[in-house]
Amino acid sequence: MFDEVERVVRSGDVQKAERALSDMRERFASTTYAQQAGLLVAKMAFDAGKADVAKVALTWVADKASDTGYASVAKLRLAAVLMDAKSYDEALVVLSKGVSEEFQALGSDRRGDIYALQGKMAEAKTEYQKAYLALDEHSEYRRLVEVKLSALGVNMATQNVAATAVASKEGSK
């Protein structure tokens, strides 16, 4: 059935993809393939301008996925769809329902984006700082978060030096 979903997605027919996913959910809802199909159909639908179809598919994966990774990816993507629709509070609720630890940095970055769009710059800074500190220092994504912080007037290089100095001072006591 997953092969069928993939074939229909490649064809670009959103209605057929939605039906194929529905069939898969009914028959094999607990499988990893169903969760992957939900993410695939959601991306195709969003790219085709069918945000409502994407929202339904992502909500299903976020709520029903047995794999926490797939559920977290679905929540991050659903928050992005909601952001695009300017449903900022709803996006924050989705992200508050628990993104797995591996995706916490991305969740913080997404919350920062939402707060920035709402004009809540202090909250955006806090979330971006959480994301920055949680990401690996060699990560390209961390550099993107640093750019967002810089746009808000935060220099993380200076803050990291200050934090290290404070930690060293407290450690010597």
C-alpha positions in Angstrom: 0.0 0.0 0.0 2.9 2.3 0.7 4.1 1.8 -2.9 0.6 2.9 -4.1 0.8 6.0 -1.9 4.2 6.8 -3.4 3.0 6.3 -6.9 0.0 8.5 -6.4 2.1 11.2 -4.8 4.4 11.2 -7.8 1.4 11.7 -10.0 0.5 14.8 -8.1 -3.2 13.9 -7.6 -4.0 15.1 -4.1 -7.4 13.5 -4.0 -6.1 10.1 -4.9 -3.2 10.5 -2.4 -5.7 11.4 0.3 -7.8 8.3 -0.5 -4.7 6.0 -0.6 -3.6 7.4 2.8 -7.1 6.9 4.2 -7.1 3.3 3.1 -3.7 2.7 4.6 -4.7 4.3 7.9 -7.8 2.1 8.1 -5.9 -1.1 7.4 -2.4 -0.5 8.7 -2.6 2.5 11.0 0.0 1.3 13.5 2.7 0.6 10.9 5.8 2.8 10.3 4.8 2.8 6.6 1.5 4.5 7.4 3.3 7.2 9.3 5.8 7.7 6.5 2.9 7.8 4.0 1.2 10.5 6.2 4.3 12.7 6.1 4.7 12.1 2.3 1.0 13.0 1.5 1.2 16.0 3.8 4.2 17.4 2.0 2.7 16.8 -1.4 -0.6 18.4 -0.4 1.1 21.5 1.1 3.3 21.9 -2.0 0.1 21.7 -4.1 -1.5 24.5 -2.0 -3.8 22.1 -0.1 -2.9 23.1 3.4 -6.1 21.7 4.9 -5.2 18.2 3.6 -1.6 18.6 4.9 -3.0 19.6 8.3 -5.2 16.6 8.5 -2.4 14.2 7.5 0.1 15.8 9.9 -2.4 15.9 12.8 -3.0 12.2 12.3 0.7 11.3 12.3 1.3 13.6 15.3 -1.5 12.0 17.3 -1.3 8.4 16.3 2.4 7.7 15.4 3.9 4.8 17.4 7.3 6.2 16.6 8.1 9.4 18.6 10.5 10.6 15.9 7.7 10.6 13.2 5.3 12.2 15.7 7.9 14.9 16.4 8.5 15.6 12.7 4.8 15.8 12.2 4.4 18.3 15.0 7.2 20.5 13.7 5.7 20.4 10.2 2.2 20.9 11.5 3.4 24.0 13.4 4.9 25.3 10.2 1.6 24.8 8.3 -0.2 26.6 11.1 2.3 29.4 11.0 1.7 29.8 7.3 -2.0 30.1 8.1 -1.2 32.7 10.8 -2.6 30.4 13.5 0.2 31.1 15.8 -1.4 30.2 19.1 -2.5 26.8 17.7 1.0 26.2 16.4 2.4 26.9 19.9 -0.2 24.4 21.4 1.0 21.7 18.9 4.6 22.2 19.9 3.7 22.2 23.6 2.3 18.6 23.3 5.7 17.1 23.5 8.4 17.0 20.9 10.9 14.2 21.6 14.2 15.1 23.1 16.1 14.7 19.8 13.9 17.4 18.3 13.8 19.8 21.2 16.3 22.3 19.6 14.1 22.4 16.4 11.0 22.8 18.6 12.6 25.8 20.3 13.7 27.3 17.0 10.1 26.9 15.6 8.7 28.5 18.8 11.1 31.4 18.3 9.9 31.8 14.8 6.3 31.9 16.0 7.1 34.5 18.7 9.0 36.6 16.2 6.0 36.6 13.8 3.8 37.7 16.7 6.2 40.5 17.6 7.1 38.9 20.9 10.9 39.5 20.6 11.9 38.7 24.2 10.2 35.3 23.9 11.7 34.7 20.5 15.2 35.4 21.8 14.7 33.0 24.7 13.6 30.2 22.4 16.3 30.9 19.8 18.9 30.8 22.6 17.6 27.5 23.8 17.8 26.1 20.3 21.3 27.5 19.8 22.6 26.0 23.0 21.0 22.6 22.3 22.4 22.3 18.8 25.8 20.8 18.1 28.4 23.6 17.7 29.4 22.3 14.3 25.8 22.2 13.0 24.9 24.3 10.0 21.5 24.8 11.5 23.1 26.3 14.6 24.5 29.0 12.4 21.1 29.8 11.0 19.8 30.2 14.6 22.7 32.4 15.3 21.7 34.6 12.4 18.2 34.9 13.8 19.6 35.8 17.2 22.0 38.4 15.6 19.0 39.9 13.9 17.4 40.4 17.3 20.6 42.0 18.6 22.1 39.0 20.5 25.7 38.1 20.0 26.1 34.5 21.1 29.9 34.6 20.8 30.0 37.3 23.4 27.3 35.6 25.6 29.2 32.2 25.4 32.4 33.9 26.6 30.5 35.6 29.4 28.8 32.4 30.4 32.1 30.5 30.5 33.7 33.3 32.6 30.9 33.1 35.1 31.0 29.3 35.2 34.8 29.4 35.8 34.4 32.0 38.5 31.7 30.0 40.3 33.8 26.8 39.9 36.8 28.4 41.6 34.8 29.3 44.7 
